[in-house]
Amino acid sequence: MSSALLSRTTSAWCVTLLRPIPRFPPPPLPILSHIPTLLLTPRSSSCRPFRYFLTTKTLSTLLAMGSSKDGPLKEMPLGLDATTEEEYASQSRLLQDFTSISSIDKAWTFKSDSGIESQAMFSISQPNLLANKRKKFILSSHISRESNNSINFQWSPFPVEMMGVSVFVPSPSGAKLLVVRNPENESPCQFEIWGQGQVEKEFHIPQSVHGSVYADEWFQGISWNADETLIAYVAEEPAPSKPTFTGQGYKNVSSTDKDFGNWKGHGDWKEEWGETYAGKRQPALFVININSGEAQAVKGIEKSLSVGQVVWAPPVKGSQQSLVFVGWSEGIRKLGIKYCINRPCALYAVRAPNCESETDGSELKASSTEDFPAVKLTQSISSALYPRFSPDGKFLLFISARSSVDSGSHYATDSLHRIDWAVDGVLSSSAKIVDVIPVVMCPEDGCFPGLYKSSILSNPWLSDGCMMIISSIWGSCEVILSVNVLSGEVSRVSPADSNSWNVLTLDGDNIIAVSSSPVDVPHIKYGYLVDKESKSTAWSWLNVSSPSSECSEKVKSLLSSLQFSILKVPVRHVSGSVTKGAAKPFEAIFVSSKTKRNDSLDPLIVILHGGPHDVSVSSFSKSFAFLSSIGFNLLLVNYRGSLGFGEEALQSLPGKVGSQDVDDVLVAIDHVIDMGLASPSKIAVVGGSHGGFLTTHLIGQAPDKFAVAAAMNPVCNLALMVGTTDIPDWCYVVAYGSEGKNYYTEAPSAEHLTLMHSKSPISHVSKVKTPTLFLLGAQDLRVPVSTGFQYARALKEKGVPVKIIVFPHDVHAIKRPQSDFESFLNIGVWFKKHLS
């Protein structure tokens, strides 16, 4: 705080700043910041020190404030004033209550010795705002079935925090637990093998063998073999050698001299997989023997392949064990792979290192694998993911994203396929690929719409060996499906309600799942077939009381006052060229209070998902529930192009972004206004990525529609983004449609850039007058911050109210706990300010 000197003139007191301030005009003293500006009269603006003249009455008021029992006045946080600070404090306390709700991420079950009861292990996570990390826990339970078809979960008294753990995976029997701790520097990677009551083994794998183990949902592949002695996994390849220099110049790398008077050069730059993978080295395949601790790279895999999702092939007596994995070729460059399932990939099989028993343990022998290069199993299909073997080892099942690869859409409708697996273990590239579930183009009303975002459990099989349980998306809901891999028959296992359901694990022929809705926190459910003998497809679901479902009484009370529904919104302006699937109504999720809080309608927030090929589902979102609880109705629009509605509807959007999707959102808003659910004068809009693209488009194309807006890492200018993003091919496909795949180049023409600019929100920026909040991740490689800054500065230039918050360490998804918290706190306060 600047010091000051008081002096008396004939008519007023003079306050003189003693510290020079180089800004113009001069700022008020911090202690004066709560006094109306008109009371302060600067007599100097070009020289220093600055002087302010106050009346005796005003000075007395200031001195009284400064000596009050509350102590000296504090400066407002940047971007806040006295009015909004109280709202900021109130909302932050409520948001903390929502943030503290834990998430159920994964689960595993293991049969007890009796074969009747079972043990369950749940992976739970919870944000830690102070540490800015997510805490991970293991919560265990004993499961027993009662005679009256009830189920009893006996939970352990407390969860166990997995501090510093990157990933953990139990063995199939549940007798062992692999715990991996990735290093934060050049230290070794730490592997631990836990038994029932202690850490049985601990191994430190040096950086010369491999770097960090991949623990993301894409490349991660950790698989125990059948006898639980070997673990296959994916980790960063060793760091390449780099040139060494001394004061005399280049030093021979083969030298072993320990000379600290040298430095390492950078060497050749290598392509990375873009967003969230910056600084990560190529994913490679390794096997560790848990008896000896020896880890070894699997031979026979081309250096150009990035590997992931590894599983062990069924063992064949007298034959060397094999591994099946997904491989991605990098081509000319590695395009961003996060959120982009349209990268070509295939299944490969390779011989694992030999494991030979010795008196002092087992050793891995790799020499015999060098003569057996990896075999490409899926020659005739452009995509193969999530390989799983049937229990009898006769089939290899996999998901294909060929619709995405072939069309260029970053997500599209998946398909399910199988390969007959040779019982003798002979690897073949000529195996016939059989379609189990094809791509659904245009589903009939109420019928199965196809597979979407369908990852598969490590063990998805019921006891008949041909029925698998998977999760997928059906319209605006997550659902659980049963699939007969022989007949291709698909049934909806989860109830036909509006909640979202996700399978966690199987308990024999029973399902442990989690169910939630926009107004219900996640709850564990236990499902069983009503009549196994009659082969009925009807499932019954039991509620499971779980400590993971706990939340504060305040949150419970607020959620109990809310309701939601899924609306069907008719398409406007259907032309003869539109496909049947694209002419069908799309959906929107509407969340509101059960009772009117006052005589008028609550303000409406329109929430727009990214992608564009993603979907807002009817599951619980802590951030959205928070917004609902502070007095807003929500409208989550699944415009045409969203997942879950068939391939025709999805493929109707590429080439029409900025028009079809914008029109769908405006139609959805008019729909709820016509239903009497929203006031046309109290509408806000928020979205991230492509949702931010729509947000900034809407406030330009419909400038009188929205009272306030917020955009998170928005796509504002495709012509600017195409030269800096990790997915330039995406810019071409959304602008041109599927033929954009053929136009894509690293050197866009003037014609390309002109079209992209015309499709972008920046082309409508001159019409915008909506106050807009921008939330930007400085490390975003997907939609670099330059696009958001350009648009925000253009609004400032026009005099439109703008607020910008930049998160220095966040990527495209602003999900670090503190950043996520601050983002939605500011959205709540910003919207309240402009909608009150």
N, C-alpha and C positions, 0 to 999 in steps of 0.2 A: 504494500500500500504506500502511496506517495505521502511524504510528510508535508505539513502545511504550516503557514504562519498567519495568525490573525492580527489585523490592525484596524483602527477605527478611522473612518472618514467623517465628514460633517453630516452625512445622511445615511450611512450604511456601514456594515462591517465588511472588511475586505479579506477574502481567503486567498492566499498566495501559495501556489504549488512550488515547493523548493526543488523537486526533481524535474529536470527537463523532460518533456514528452514530445517526441518528434512527429506526432500525428496531427492532422488538421481535419476538422476543427478540434479544439481541445476537449478531452473527455471530462465528465464530472468526476469529482472525488468519489471513491467508493462509498464513503460514509454518506454522501449526498444522493446515492443512487435511488433511494426510496422517496425522495422529495420531488414533487412535480417540477419538471424542467423549467417552467415559466418563472419559478422562484429564483433561478440562477441566471445571472446576467454576466457573461464574459465580456470584459472590457479590452481584451487583447487576443488576437488570433494569429498573429504573425511573429510575435516575439516570445521569448521565454524569460522568466517564469510566467505561467498563466495566472490570471487573477479573476476571482468571482466576487460579486458584491451582493450581500444579503441584508435584509432588514433585521433589526434586533429581535423581532418576534420569531422570524424563521431560524435564526441562529440559536435562540433558546430552545426551539423545538428540536433542532439537531442534537444539541448537547444533551437534552433529556433522553432522546432516543439512544444516544451513544452510551449513556450511563444507566440504562434501564437494567432491571434484574436479569434480563435475557442476555446481557452482555453486548459487546459490539455487534453491529450489523454485519452480516456476512454477504459476500458477493453472490449473486445468482450463478448457478452452473451455466455454462455456455449454452445458449439457445433457449434458456428459460427466463420467464419473468415471474413476478410475484404471484400473478393470477394462476399461471399454469403449474407452478411449483407444488401447490397443494394437491392438484390433480395428479401430478407426477408421483408424489409420495403415496397417495391413496391407491392408485392403480398398481404401483410397484409391490405393495404389500400383498395385494390379491394375486398378482401374477406369480409371486413367489410360492403361494399356496398351490397354484396349478403346476408350476415348474417342478415342485418336489414330488409329484406323482411318479412312481416308478413304472418302467416298461418291462414287459415279459418278452424276451428276445428269442430264446430257444428252449428246448426241453429234450430230455432223453429218458427212457425207461429201461429197467433191467429186471428180469424175472428173479424172484427169490429162490432159495434152494428147494422150497416146497413146490415151486412151479405154479402156485395159485396166486399168491400175493406178489406185489412188485414194488420196486423202489423207483422213484422219479427224481430227476435232478433238473432244476430250472435255472437258466441264465437270466438274471435280472440286471437292469441298469438304471441309473438315476443321475441326473445332472448334479455336478458339484460346482456351484457358481463361484465360490471363493477360489477354488483351484483351477477353474475354467476347463474342467475335464468331466468325463462321464465315469462315475464309479461303477464297477462291475461286481456282481455278487453271485454266489451259488446258493440256492435255496433248495433244500431236500425235503422229500416227503415219502412216507410209507403209504401205499395204496392197498386197500382191502375191499372186497365186494361183500355186501351183506345179502342175506337170503331174499330180501324183498326188493331186489334190484337197486338198492341204494348203494352209494359209493362213499367210502370214508378215506379222506386224506389226513394223515397225521403228520403235521409239519414240524420240522426242526425248530427249536426255540428261537434261533437267530440265524440270519443269513451269514455267509462267510465272504468277506470282501477279498477280491482277487487283485490286490494292489500290484501295480507294475506289470500285470499280465496282458500280453497282446492277444493271445488266443488260447483256448483250452478245449480239448476233445477227448471224451472218454473212449475206452476200448469197447468193442461190441458186447463183451460180457459184463462190463461195468467194474471189472476187477482192478483196472488201472486207469489213470487219468494223465494225459499228456498236457503239460503246462509249458507254454513258450513265452519267454520274456525277450523281446527285441531290444537291442542296444540303442541308445540315443547318440552314440558316437562311434568310434572305430573299435569298441570293445567286442568281445565274442558274443554270439547269440546263445542264450541260456535255455537248455531243455531240461525239464524235470519230469520224472515219472513218479506219480503219487500212487501209493497203495491205500489200503483201507484205513491205516492209522499213522502213516508216516511218508515222508519223501524217500522213496527207495533208491532212486538214481538221480544224479545231476551231471549233465554234460555241458561243456562250453565249446561251441563250434567256432573256430577262429574265422576272421574275415577272409583269410586265404582260401577257405572252403566255400563259404557263401555269406551273403549279407543278411538282412532282416528277412524273416519269414513273412510271406504275404498273408494278411489277415482280413483282407477286404472280401466283399461278396462276389467279386468277379474272378480274380485269379486264384483265390484261396482254394487249396485242395489238400486236405490232410486226411489220410486214409490208413487205418490199421489193417494189416494182413490177417488171414484167418486164425493163425495160431498166436497172434498178438505179440510177435517178436520183432516185426519190422514195421516201420511207419514211412509211408511215402508222403512227401510234402513239396510245396513250391516256395522257393526263396529267391532273393536277388542273386544273380550270378556274381562271382568274385569281381572286385574292382579291377579294371584293366591297369596294366603297368603304365606309368607316366614318366616322361623324360625327367632326369635329375640334372641340376645345374649347380656349379660351385663358382667360386670367385674366378676360376680359370676357364669357365665355360661348361660345356656338356660333359657329363660324367657317365662312364659306361655303366649301364644298369646291372650288369652282372657282377659288379664290384661288391664285395662284402664288407668293405671298410665302414666302420661306424664313425662317420664324420658328421657332426652336427652343423658344419659350415656349408650346408647345401640347401637347396629348395626344389620343390617339385613343380614341374610345369603342368599344364592342363591337358595336353594331348588332344587327340581328335574328339570332336563333339559327336555324341550319339543321340539318335532320335529317342524320344520318350513317348509314352502313351497319353500325354496331354493332361487334362484336368484331373487333379488329385494325385497324379503320378509324377509330378515334377521332382527331379532328384532321385527317382527310383530307377534302379538298374533292371535289366531284362529279367523277367521271371523264368527260372529254370527248375528242373525237376531233380529231387534228391531223395535218397533213402537212408534212414538211420536205423542201426541195429540197437535195440534198447538193452541188450545184454553187454555188448562191448562199448557202446557209445560211438562207434565209428559211423560217420556220415560221409556219403559219397554221391557225386553227381551221376545221374543215369546217362549212360553212353548211347550213341546211335541216334540222337536227336539233332536235326539241323540247327546250326547256330542262328538262322534267321527266324526260327519259331519261338514265339512266346507261349509258355505252357500254363495250364491251370486246370482246376476241377478234376484232379487225378483220382482214380479208383483202382483197386486191385482186381484183376481178372480172377475168375474161379480157379482154385488150384487144381492141377492135374498131377496125379501121383507119378513120380519118376521124371517129371518135366520141370524145367525152370519156370519160375513164376513170371507173370506178365503184368504190365500196367497199361491202363487205358486213360488217355488224357485228351483235353481239348488243346488244339494248337492254332495260333493266329500268326499268319505271315505278315510282315511289315510292308512289303511292296516298296514303292518309291519313298514313301514316308509313313510314319505311324500317325494316323489320324486319331483324334481323341476317342477313347473307348468307353469312358464313364458315361452312363445313361444312353449309350449308343450300341444297341444290339445288332446293328446292321453291318458290323465288321465281319468279313468272310472268315470262317473258321471250320475246322474239321476234327473228327475223332481220329486219334492215332493209337496204335498199340506198340509197345516196346518191351523187350526183355528186361527184367529187373536184375540188379546185381545178384550173383549167387550168394547163398548163405550156407556156409559149410560149418558143421559143428566141430569144435575143437575142445580139448580138455579144459582149456582156460576160458572158454566162451566161444562165441561165433564171430566169424569175420565175413565181411562182404568182399566178394571176388568179382571184379568188373571186366577182366580181360576177355572173358568168353562172350560178352555182349557187344564188343566192338564190331564183330562180323555180322551183326544182326541190326541193320538200321530200322528205325521206326517205320511201321506200315500204316499207310493212310487207309482207314476203314470206310470212309464216306466219300468216295470219289465222285458220286453222281449228284451230290446235293451241296449247296453253297454254304450251309450253316449246320452245325451240330454242337449241342451244349448239354450239360448235366447228364453224363452217362450213368446208367444204373443197370446192374445185372439182376435178372430174376433170381429168386431163391434157389432154383434148381440149376442155375448156371446155363440154361439153354438159350436165353434171350439177352440181348443188350438193347436197352431202351434209351432214347435220347429225345430232347426237345430240339426243334429246328426253328430258327428265325429267318428262314429263306425268303419269306415275304418282305421282311425288312431289307435284307441284302439285295434282293432283286429289284425292289422299288426305290431304294435309297432312303426310305423313311427310317428315322432313328429307332422307332418302335413300330411294330405292326402285329398282326395276328400270328400266333405261334402254331406249330403243328407237332404231333408226337409220332415217332417212328420206332421200329424195332429191326434188329439184325439177328439172324440165327447165329448162335455162337458155337463154334466147333468144340465138341466135347473132348477132343484130343489136344486142345489148346493151340492148334496150328493157326498162325496169324495169316489172314488173307485180305487182300484189297478188293476182291471181287464179290464180296457178300452182297446179297440182294437186300435192298432197303424196302421194308414194308410200311405203308402208311397205316397208322393206328387211328389218329385223329387228324383229318385234313384241315386246311384253312377254311373257315366258315365265311362265305362271302356276304350273304344277306339272311340273317336268321329270321325265322317266323316269330311273330309276337309271342313272348313268354318262353321261347325255346333257347336251347344252348347256343350262345353267340360265338363260341370259339375259345381258344386258350390265349391268355394274356398274362405276361410277367409270371410265368409258371415255373418257378424253381421247384426242385423235387427233394424231399427228405432223403437222408442217407439210407434209411430203410423205410420205404413207403408201402411195403407189401402186407396184405392180409394173408391169412394162413393157407388159402387155396393156391397161392403162388402166381395167380394171374390177375388179381385185382389190386390196383394200386390207388392210393389216396393222395391227391394233390390239391393245392390251392390255386385259384385263378380269380379272374374278374368277370362279373356278369352284370352288365349295365353299370350302375353306380354303386355296386356292392362287391365286396370280396366274398367269395364262396369257397366251400370245400366240395370237391368232386371225387367220385369213384370212377375208375376207368378199367374196363376189362381189356387187357392188352392183346387178347386173342381175337375178340369179336369187335372191338372198337366201341362198345356200348359205354355211354357216359351218363351218369346219374348225379343229380344234385343231392349231396349228403346233408349239408347244413340246412336249417329251416328256411322256408321261403318267406322270411320276414325282410324288413328293410335294414337290419343290422348287418355289419360286416363280420365275417368269420375267417379265421386263419388256423390251419392245422399246425400244431407244435410238434407232436410226436404220436406214435401209435403205442398202445399198451395191449399187445397181442392183437386180437381182432377188434379192439376198441380204440377210440380216438380221443386224444387230449387236445383241446383246441382253445383258442381265445376268441371271445366275442365282445364287440363294443359298438358304440354308435356315437354320433356327434354330441349326445347328451348323456352317455353312459361310459364310465371308465372301463378299461378292459377287465373282463372277468374270465376265469378259467371254466371251461365246460368239459363234460365227459360224455362221449357218445357211444352208443352200442346198438347193434342190430336188434330190432324188436323180436324177430323170429328167425334164427339161423337155420332151423330145420327146413322151413318152407322156402329158403333162399329169397326172403322178402328184402326189398331195397329200402324199407322204412326204417329210419333211425330215430332213436329216442335220446334226448339230451338232458343231462343232470347238471344242476348248478354245483359248483365246487367252491366252498368257502376258502378264501386264500388271503394271506397277509399282504400279498402283492397288490391287491385291489383296494387297499386302504387309502383314504384321502381325508382331508380335514372336514370337520362338520360344516364349515362355511361353504366349502366347495360342494359338498353333498346337497346342502340346502339350495344353492344356486342352480345346480344341475337339475334338481327335481322340479324346478320352476320352468324348465325349458322343454320344447318339443321339436320334432323335425318330421319332414315328409319328403318324398321323392316325387317331383313334378314331371309330367310329360309336357314338353313344349313343342307345339306344331311348327314346322319349318315354314318360313315366309318366302314368297317368290320362287316357287318350284317351277323350273323350266323343263322342257321336254328332253334336254340333254342330260339331266341329272339321273343317276342310277337309282334303282328301286331302294337300295339301302340308304342312299343319301337323302331320299325324300321322306324317310320315316322320322317321326318326332325324336328329338334328343331329350336329355334329362337335366334336371337341376335339383340340387338338394337345398331345401329351405328350412332354416333353423330360426325359431322365434320363441317368445315368451308365451306361456300358456294363458296368461291373463295380461290385458293391456296395463301398462304401468301408469298411463294417464289417458286423457281423452283423445290424444293424437296417436298416430302410428309411430313406432320406434324407427329411428334411422336405419337404413339398409346398407350393408356392406356387400358389394359384389366381389366374390373371390374367384380368381382365375388361375387355373393350374398352368404349368409350363409344358414344354415339349416341342411342338404342340401335341404330340402323340403320347399323352399321359392321361390321367383321370383323377378326379376328386371322388373318393369313395366315402361311404357312410360309416367310417371308423372314427374313433375318438382322436381328436387333436387338441392338445393342451392349449396351444396358442389360439385356435379358433374358439374353443370353449371359453377362454378368457374374454375374448371380444364379445361373445354372446352374453356373458355375465355382467358386462358393464353397460348394457342397455342397447346393444345393436342386434338387429335381425341380420341373418346371413343368407346369401344366395350363392351357392357354389355351382357354377355353370359348366356342364360337360358338353361343350359345343361340338358340332360334327367334326370328326378328326380325332376325338377322344378314344381311348382304348375301351373295349368291352361291348361294342355295338356292331361288330361285323366288319369285314375288310372293306366292303364298298363304302360305307360311311366314313371309315378312316381315310381311305385314299381319295376322298372327294376334296380334301383340304389342300394338299400340296399344289402350289401354283396359284392358289386363291387366298393366301394369307393376307390379312389386312382388309379383306372384304367379306368373304363368307363367314369367317370366325367372328369378325366385328359385328356383322349383322345378326348372327345367332345370339350374341350376348345382348344386343339391344332388344331383340325379340323377347328374350327371357325376362329382361327387366320390365318391358311393357306388359308381359304376361302376368307378373305378380302385381303390377299396378292395377291392371284391369280386374284382378281377383280381389282387390281391396286390401292387399297385404303390404303395400309399400306406398309411401308418399313420394311423388315425383320431385319434390323440392328437397328431399333429405336422402340423397344417394351418394355413397362413397364407392370407390373401386380400388382394389389392390391385387397385385400379381407379381410373380417373379419369373425371370427368364422370358419364355414366350408369353407367360402371363403378364409380365411387365411390358412386352411388345404390345399386347392387347390393351393394357391399361393406358399407355401413352398414345396409342392409336385412338382409343375411345375419347379421351379428353380433347383430341384434335378434331376428330370427325363429328363428335357430338358435344361441342363445347359448352352447351347450356344444360347438359344432362346431369353433370356431376358436380357436387359441392366441394369435393376434396378427393385426393388420390394419393396412393403410395405405390412405389415401384421398387422391386428388389432386383438388382443386377439386370435391368431391362435391356432387351434388344431394341435399340432406338434407331439404328442406321445400319442396315445390312451391307451397304456399300463400304462403310468404314470397317465393320466387323470382319468382312470376308478376308481382309489382308492380315488380320491379327489373331483370329481365333484358332483353336486347335481342331475345329470342324468346319473348314471352308466349304466342304461338299454339302453340308446342311444348308448353307446360305443359298446354294444353287437349287437344291431340291425344293425348298419351301417357296422360292421365287418362281421357278420354271415348272415345277411338278417333277414326275419321275424322269422325264427327259433331261432334267438338270444334271443327272449323273453323267451324261454324255458331254455336256457343256463344261463341266467342272475343270478348272485349270488353276494353277498357282499364279497365273498372270492374267487376271480378269481384263476383258476388253472394255472399252468405253461404253459399248452397248450393254454389256453385262451390268456394269456399275450403274448405268442410268436406270435400268429396270429395277435393280435392287433398291435404289434410292426411292423410286416411285412406289414401291411396296412397303416402305418403312414409315414409322411414325414421324420421323424428322421432316417428311414432306408435308405434314399438316401442322407443324409446330407454330406457324404464324397465327393460327386460330385459337390456340389454347389460352384459357384464362383461369383454369382450375388450380388452386393451391396444391402443390405436389411435394411429397416427401420422397427422397431418394436414399436407398440403403444399398451401399456398394461394398463388395469384397475386393480389397486391393490385390489379392493373389489370384483372382479369377482369370483362368486361361480360356474359358469357354466364351464368356461375353466380357471382354476386357473393359475395364472401368472407363476407358476413353469414350465409349459410346454413351454411357450414362452421363458423364461430365459434359459432353458436347450438348446433349439435349437439355440438361439442367441449366447450363450457361445461356443457352438460347432463350429459355424461359425467363431467366433473370434479366436478360437484355430487353425483354418485352415488359418487364415490371411485374411479372407473375410471381406471387409468393412461393418461394422454394426453400426447402430445408434439406441439407445433404449430410448424411452420416457415413463415414468411411471406416470400415473395419480392416485394419492393416494386415491381419494375419488370416483372414477368411478367404475361402475360395468361392466357387460359383454358388454352392449351397451355404448360406450363412447359418451354420448350425453349431458353431462353437457355443457352449452354454451361455457365456456372458453376452455374446453377440446376438444370439437368438432372443435372449431375454430383453436386451436393450432395443432390439428391432421392434418387437411387438409392444413393448411399453411405449415407444415413441409413436407407433401407429395408433395405439389407443388414445394417447394424449392429443396427437395431431388431428385425429378424426373428431374427438370431442370438441376441440377448440373451434373447428370450422363447421360443425353440425349443430352446435348449441344455439 
